[in-house]
């Protein structure tokens, strides 16, 4: 999908779900890492994470665009556009927009390190490495070893 297609699609979604025109700009921003999109009020621009299109498809992007349009239209009208504001929550429900986007499958971290107690066999999965000389088993105080 090109940015022109994204712009036209956003304008259509705005007309259909909000009955208001989207007159500003929407772009892809591949530097976004922890979110599907964001609205920047000072520049009145919406940025979308293209990884969501690649990994989760068009339906997830539609939800993200509708969510960001809620921020956009409320900001333009001078109403509360933050996640905590009741006007924002109400508009999300009215338009069927998601409150949060799904996490990207590529960003899920698997457990990397597994440790086991030599004495009782208790296992400890950890994301970070553990100094086995410094820590002991929480169950029996036995020595830990990397599996």
PyMOL commands that set and color helices and strands:
alter all, ss='L'
color gray80, all
select helices_A, chain A and resi 3-18+50-56+58-77+86-95+105-107
alter helices_A, ss='H'
color red, helices_A
select strands_A, chain A and resi 25-28+37-40+45-48+113-117+123-126+144-146
alter strands_A, ss='S'
color yellow, strands_A
deselect
rebuild
show_as cartoon
